[in-house]
Structure formats: C-alpha cells, structure tokens
Amino acid sequence: MPEFRIGIVGVGRVGTALGTALSDAGYPVVAFHARSVAALDRARTRFPGAFPETPAKVAEASDVLFLTVSDDMIPGVVESVVSAGVLRAGHIVAHASGRYGVGILQAVLDCGAFRAAMHPIMTLSGSDDDPRLLSGAAFGVTADPAAEPVANMLVTAVGGRVIAVPEEARTAYHAAVVLGANYLGTLVTAMLGLLETLGVDAAADAVAPLLRQSLRGALERGPAALTGPVRRGDAGTVQAHLEALAVLDHEVMSTYAALASLTVDQLERAGLAGGERSQAVRDVLKAVPVSTAE
C-alpha cells in the first residue's frame, strides 16, 4: 500500500470523519488546521500524532491535502496555500464539496499539483459513529487523470464506493443529492409537526414503519412504488388535503401541491397514469396559488 501523508484544513464533521477513517485505514493525518478551540481539541483527540499548523504548513507536511472547509472558504484557502509556494509536483489537493468539481482548484494545477473532488454521499452528524458511516457510502469523485487513482484508492480504503461525476455535472449532481437527502428530512419534519399539532401522540413512532417502507420501495422500484391519491387519480381527496393544509400551514400546503404535481409527471413518464383522472388532479393543482417569499 503506497504511503501518503494526509493533511486536513478544516476539522469539522467531514474533515474529522474522513481523517479518522483514513488514519484507521493506514493513511496517517500528519497535520491539521483548526479555526476554533472546539475543533482544535477534537483534532488533538482524533489525530494525536498530528500537529496544528497554518494551511500552508499543513500543505507542506502532506502528500494529500484535504480542504474540508465550507464551500465559500475554499478559494481563500487555495489562495493562501498557493501564495506560500509550498505545493510541489505530484502533490494532490482535494476537497469534499458536493457542489464544486476541480475547477475551483485551478491555481493548484498551475503550481504542478493535481486536483480531486471527493464528496461523501452521507449525512454526518459529528458523532463518533461518523467514520464508520463512510464505510459503504458512495463518494462523488471528480479528479485530474493523475490524481484519480489516488482519490479512488483512498475512497476504497475507507470502505467507500466511487461514483465518477463529470466536472460539468457537479452542481446538478449535488442539487439532486440535496433534494433527496436534506429535503427528505424537511418533509418528515413537516409531517411530524402537522401530526403533533393535530394531537397525534408519539408521531415519529407511528409513521416510522410507513416511512421506511416508502423509502425502500422508492429505492427498489422507483415510480412503480408510488402510492396515494395522486397515483389513484383521486382529485377530490387531493382537493380536500389542500383545503385542510391551507388552514394549518400555507407553506406546507404549497409544498404538497408542488410535490403532487411532480408525482403526476413521474407517473405519466413511467406510463403509470394519464387520461381523465390525472387531468382532474392537474386541474385541482392549477388552482393552488403560487407561494412567494416575502
């Protein structure tokens, strides 16, 4: 196994989890940069053999430099590392952003180093279990040809699975992941809030089996697993739902309508709906006022 010294700039959830998983796999974190006292303490606990330094010094000490900072901070960190003149031929600089590919690291390439984007498709909470969650997770990888074998090897080393994402598709790829992951949580939160408002006790326990089965069906069968009033073409039920939700939460009502419209589209594209019943649902949805942000 080739030896690579890992440097990490940004010891948040992703940086901590990835660094720990790589260390456990035999790729030691030798240096890190942490902005807060909490991050510094966390890094010292997780990476006892590493030392805290400036981003430039972390780059200088490493063979593979991970920039696990927020998306907006990546350009500034790249500029500081490049201006320090510490990058060398064969050096690999990677980030874990879903939105960006390697274009944001252009200045690194101009220095003779190589670039990689390695985005774990996993929700990380900052818990001790996070490194374990990377095992079995997919990583959206975009990399220079010279960096790609190393990026893929590191993903495999932590138990991950490589998903190649073209540079021009990065933003749309990330939007798709956010749509299904982050906003799934948003929908469930709204669902529980409504049920609790209506006096349903232990709402989470009540709907957990339904949610698990719905997610399993969607993953395994796609549109064929869709159920409910839109699938049945029950326009009257959809209308009643909208009226009830309008009383409780107008924003949730608008979201329901938007999702119902998307569901009709998905069913029709899959050849699972159409005709008068689908049109009746569409007619109900057309009457829903468009929500605008204040």
C-alpha positions as CSV (number, residue, x, y, z in Angstrom):
1,M,0.0,0.0,0.0
2,P,1.5,3.3,-1.0
3,E,2.2,5.7,1.9
4,F,0.5,9.1,1.7
5,R,0.7,11.7,4.5
6,I,-2.6,13.3,5.0
7,G,-3.1,16.9,5.8
8,I,-6.5,18.4,6.7
9,V,-7.6,22.0,6.6
10,G,-11.0,22.2,8.4
11,V,-11.7,19.8,11.2
12,G,-15.5,19.9,11.1
13,R,-17.8,16.9,10.6
14,V,-16.5,15.8,7.3
15,G,-12.8,16.5,8.0
16,T,-12.9,14.7,11.3
17,A,-14.8,11.7,9.9
18,L,-12.6,11.4,6.8
19,G,-9.4,11.9,8.6
20,T,-10.3,9.3,11.2
21,A,-11.3,6.8,8.6
22,L,-8.1,7.4,6.6
23,S,-6.0,7.1,9.8
24,D,-7.7,3.8,10.7
25,A,-7.0,2.6,7.1
26,G,-3.3,3.3,7.5
27,Y,-3.0,6.8,6.0
28,P,-2.0,8.9,8.9
29,V,-3.0,12.5,9.4
30,V,0.2,14.4,10.0
31,A,-1.0,17.9,10.3
32,F,-4.3,19.9,10.5
33,H,-5.6,23.4,10.6
34,A,-8.5,24.2,13.0
35,R,-10.1,27.5,13.4
36,S,-11.9,27.1,16.7
37,V,-10.9,25.8,20.2
38,A,-13.5,23.0,19.9
39,A,-12.1,21.9,16.5
40,L,-8.6,22.1,17.9
41,D,-9.5,19.9,20.8
42,R,-11.4,17.5,18.6
43,A,-8.4,17.2,16.2
44,R,-5.9,16.6,19.0
45,T,-8.1,13.8,20.3
46,R,-8.7,12.1,16.9
47,F,-5.2,12.7,15.4
48,P,-2.8,12.5,18.4
49,G,0.2,12.1,16.1
50,A,-0.6,15.3,14.1
51,F,0.3,18.9,14.8
52,P,-1.8,22.0,14.4
53,E,-0.5,24.5,11.8
54,T,-1.4,27.1,9.2
55,P,-2.9,25.9,6.0
56,A,0.4,26.4,4.2
57,K,2.3,24.4,6.7
58,V,-0.3,21.6,6.6
59,A,0.1,21.5,2.8
60,E,3.9,21.4,3.1
61,A,3.8,18.5,5.5
62,S,1.4,16.4,3.5
63,D,1.2,14.4,0.3
64,V,-2.6,14.7,0.0
65,L,-4.1,17.9,1.3
66,F,-7.9,17.8,2.1
67,L,-9.7,21.2,2.2
68,T,-12.7,20.2,4.3
69,V,-14.0,23.7,4.8
70,S,-17.2,25.3,3.7
71,D,-17.7,25.8,0.0
72,D,-17.3,29.6,0.3
73,M,-14.0,29.2,2.1
74,I,-12.3,27.0,-0.5
75,P,-11.0,29.8,-2.8
76,G,-9.4,31.7,0.1
77,V,-7.6,28.6,1.5
78,V,-6.4,27.7,-2.0
79,E,-5.0,31.2,-2.4
80,S,-3.2,31.1,0.9
81,V,-1.6,27.7,0.1
82,V,-0.6,28.6,-3.5
83,S,0.8,32.0,-2.5
84,A,3.0,30.3,0.1
85,G,4.7,28.4,-2.6
86,V,4.6,25.1,-0.7
87,L,2.9,22.9,-3.4
88,R,5.1,20.6,-5.4
89,A,4.8,18.3,-8.4
90,G,2.8,15.3,-7.6
91,H,1.1,16.9,-4.6
92,I,-2.6,16.2,-4.5
93,V,-5.1,18.8,-3.2
94,A,-8.7,17.6,-2.7
95,H,-11.9,19.0,-1.3
96,A,-15.1,17.3,-0.1
97,S,-17.6,19.8,-1.5
98,G,-20.5,18.3,-3.4
99,R,-21.1,21.5,-5.4
100,Y,-17.7,22.0,-6.8
101,G,-15.5,19.9,-9.1
102,V,-11.8,20.5,-9.7
103,G,-12.2,23.9,-11.5
104,I,-12.2,25.7,-8.2
105,L,-8.7,24.3,-7.6
106,Q,-7.3,25.7,-10.9
107,A,-4.5,27.6,-9.1
108,V,-3.3,24.3,-7.6
109,L,-2.9,22.8,-11.1
110,D,-0.9,25.8,-12.2
111,C,1.6,25.0,-9.4
112,G,2.1,21.5,-10.8
113,A,0.0,19.8,-8.2
114,F,-3.1,17.7,-9.0
115,R,-6.7,18.1,-8.0
116,A,-9.6,16.0,-6.8
117,A,-13.1,16.5,-5.5
118,M,-14.2,13.7,-3.2
119,H,-17.7,14.2,-1.8
120,P,-19.1,11.6,0.6
121,I,-22.8,11.0,-0.1
122,M,-23.6,10.6,3.5
123,T,-25.1,12.6,6.3
124,L,-22.6,13.2,9.1
125,S,-23.7,14.5,12.5
126,G,-20.4,14.9,14.3
127,S,-20.8,11.8,16.3
128,D,-18.2,9.1,17.0
129,D,-20.0,6.9,14.5
130,D,-19.4,9.1,11.5
131,P,-16.1,7.4,10.3
132,R,-18.0,4.1,10.3
133,L,-20.8,5.6,8.2
134,L,-18.3,6.3,5.4
135,S,-17.8,2.5,5.0
136,G,-20.4,1.5,2.4
137,A,-21.1,5.2,1.4
138,A,-20.7,6.4,-2.1
139,F,-18.3,9.2,-2.9
140,G,-18.9,11.6,-5.9
141,V,-15.4,11.8,-7.3
142,T,-14.1,14.2,-10.0
143,A,-10.3,14.3,-10.4
144,D,-7.4,15.1,-12.7
145,P,-6.2,11.9,-14.5
146,A,-3.0,11.9,-12.4
147,A,-5.0,12.2,-9.2
148,E,-7.8,9.9,-10.0
149,P,-6.1,6.6,-9.0
150,V,-5.1,8.0,-5.6
151,A,-8.5,9.5,-5.0
152,N,-10.2,6.2,-5.9
153,M,-7.8,4.3,-3.7
154,L,-8.4,6.5,-0.7
155,V,-12.2,6.2,-1.1
156,T,-11.8,2.4,-1.3
157,A,-9.5,2.4,1.7
158,V,-12.2,3.8,4.0
159,G,-14.7,1.3,2.6
160,G,-16.4,3.8,0.2
161,R,-17.6,3.3,-3.3
162,V,-16.5,5.6,-6.1
163,I,-19.1,7.4,-8.3
164,A,-17.5,9.2,-11.1
165,V,-19.1,12.7,-11.6
166,P,-18.2,14.8,-14.7
167,E,-16.9,18.2,-13.9
168,E,-19.8,20.0,-15.7
169,A,-22.3,17.9,-13.8
170,R,-21.1,18.7,-10.2
171,T,-23.7,21.4,-9.3
172,A,-26.7,19.4,-10.7
173,Y,-25.4,16.2,-9.0
174,H,-25.2,18.0,-5.7
175,A,-28.6,19.5,-6.1
176,A,-30.0,16.0,-6.8
177,V,-28.4,14.6,-3.6
178,V,-29.7,17.6,-1.5
179,L,-33.2,17.2,-3.0
180,G,-33.4,13.6,-1.8
181,A,-31.4,13.7,1.4
182,N,-31.8,17.2,3.0
183,Y,-35.3,17.8,1.9
184,L,-36.5,14.4,2.8
185,G,-35.6,15.4,6.3
186,T,-37.5,18.7,5.8
187,L,-40.6,16.8,4.6
188,V,-40.5,14.4,7.5
189,T,-40.1,17.2,10.0
190,A,-43.1,19.0,8.5
191,M,-45.1,15.7,8.6
192,L,-44.3,15.2,12.3
193,G,-45.1,18.9,13.1
194,L,-48.6,18.6,11.5
195,L,-49.4,15.4,13.3
196,E,-48.3,16.8,16.6
197,T,-50.4,19.9,16.0
198,L,-53.3,17.6,15.5
199,G,-52.7,15.8,18.8
200,V,-51.2,12.6,17.5
201,D,-49.1,11.1,20.3
202,A,-45.7,9.6,19.5
203,A,-46.0,10.7,15.9
204,A,-42.5,9.5,15.0
205,D,-43.1,6.0,16.2
206,A,-46.5,6.0,14.4
207,V,-45.1,6.8,11.0
208,A,-41.7,5.2,11.1
209,P,-42.7,1.9,9.5
210,L,-44.5,3.8,6.7
211,L,-41.5,6.0,6.0
212,R,-39.1,3.1,6.0
213,Q,-41.3,1.1,3.6
214,S,-41.9,4.1,1.3
215,L,-38.1,4.8,1.1
216,R,-37.4,1.1,0.5
217,G,-40.0,1.0,-2.3
218,A,-38.7,4.1,-4.0
219,L,-35.1,2.8,-3.9
220,E,-36.0,-0.6,-5.2
221,R,-38.9,0.1,-7.6
222,G,-38.8,3.8,-8.5
223,P,-42.1,5.3,-9.8
224,A,-43.8,1.9,-9.6
225,A,-43.7,2.2,-5.8
226,L,-45.6,5.5,-5.7
227,T,-48.9,5.2,-3.9
228,G,-51.6,7.5,-2.6
229,P,-54.4,9.7,-4.0
230,V,-52.3,11.1,-6.9
231,R,-51.5,7.5,-8.1
232,R,-55.2,6.6,-7.9
233,G,-56.3,9.8,-9.5
234,D,-58.4,10.8,-6.5
235,A,-58.7,14.5,-7.4
236,G,-61.4,15.0,-4.7
237,T,-59.0,13.7,-2.0
238,V,-56.2,15.9,-3.2
239,Q,-58.5,18.9,-3.1
240,A,-59.6,18.1,0.4
241,H,-56.0,17.7,1.5
242,L,-55.1,21.1,0.1
243,E,-58.0,22.8,1.9
244,A,-57.1,21.2,5.2
245,L,-53.4,22.1,4.9
246,A,-54.2,25.7,4.0
247,V,-55.8,26.1,7.4
248,L,-52.8,24.6,9.2
249,D,-49.8,25.8,7.3
250,H,-50.0,27.5,3.9
251,E,-46.3,26.9,3.1
252,V,-46.7,23.2,3.7
253,M,-49.9,23.3,1.5
254,S,-47.9,24.8,-1.3
255,T,-45.2,22.2,-0.9
256,Y,-47.8,19.4,-1.0
257,A,-49.2,20.8,-4.3
258,A,-45.7,21.1,-5.9
259,L,-44.9,17.5,-4.9
260,A,-48.3,16.3,-6.1
261,S,-47.6,17.9,-9.5
262,L,-44.2,16.3,-9.7
263,T,-45.7,12.9,-8.8
264,V,-48.2,13.2,-11.7
265,D,-45.3,14.0,-14.0
266,Q,-43.3,11.0,-12.7
267,L,-46.2,8.6,-13.0
268,E,-47.1,9.8,-16.6
269,R,-43.4,9.5,-17.7
270,A,-43.4,5.9,-16.4
271,G,-46.7,5.1,-18.1
272,L,-48.4,4.5,-14.8
273,A,-51.0,7.3,-15.1
274,G,-52.8,9.5,-17.6
275,G,-56.1,10.3,-19.0
276,E,-59.1,12.0,-17.3
277,R,-58.2,11.1,-13.7
278,S,-54.6,12.5,-14.0
279,Q,-56.0,15.6,-15.7
280,A,-58.5,16.0,-12.9
281,V,-55.7,16.1,-10.4
282,R,-53.8,18.6,-12.5
283,D,-56.9,20.8,-12.7
284,V,-57.1,20.8,-8.9
285,L,-53.4,21.7,-8.6
286,K,-53.6,24.6,-11.1
287,A,-56.0,26.3,-8.7
288,V,-53.4,26.4,-5.9
289,P,-51.9,30.0,-5.5
290,V,-48.2,30.2,-6.1
291,S,-46.3,30.8,-2.8
292,T,-43.9,33.7,-2.9
293,A,-41.1,34.5,-0.5
294,E,-41.6,37.7,1.5
